[in-house]
Amino acid sequence: RTQFILPASDIGTVTQLAQDRRGVYVRTEYLSASRAIVEYDLPLAEIVYDFFDKLKSATRGYGSMDYELKCYQAAPLVKMDIMVNGEPVDSLSTIVHRDEAQRRGRRYVQALRKEIPRHLFQIPLQASIGGKIIARENISALSKNVTAKCYGGDVTRKRKLLEKQKKGKARMKTIGKVDVPQSAFLAVLAVRDN
């Protein structure tokens, strides 16, 4: 059970914050005309990461909270895997609530798309639950103009160069490895609920 002591004018924003984190309303008690105590039952997983920071922001620093472990309850949690170029990245896997999985997966792959540099082949970024893809983004391939040196003349030479490039990209995609930079891991951690 979580108790919030806050200015009465901020009850609405804190209520919205708690309900967004799967909170169940318990009661509200007014200490004075300007101070109140609001109680919610919140899952520990929802407040452990950055809830206190959000509370301080919502109440302009005047809110505080007290948390007491009430009981353990079953919840529909699933393991969400993040795959880069078809390969799962274990350090990006996370346990999420089933109702939040698709939204969070979409935000994770969008954050990764901004952090992973482009390669000469297309890189698919996918969030999956048990083999089912729930979100996908693509990092487009860098393109090199192989026909830049061909001035006019025979079209067959240009086609030959483009075909050779196409085969090379296909081979590179099958054996190519994508290194995920450290900044991508930090970006996924920062995504939480901004």
Secondary structure, 3 states (H helix, E strand, C coil): CEEEEEEHHHHHHHHHHHHHCCCEEEEEEECCCCEEEEEEECCHHHHCCCHHHHHHHHCCCCCEEEECCCCCCCCCEEEEEEEECCEECHHHCEEEEHHHHHHHHHHHHHHHHHHCCCCCCCEEEEEEECCEEEEEEEECCCCCCCCCCCCCCCHHHHHHHHHHHHHHHHHHHHHCCCCCCHHHHHHHHHHCCC
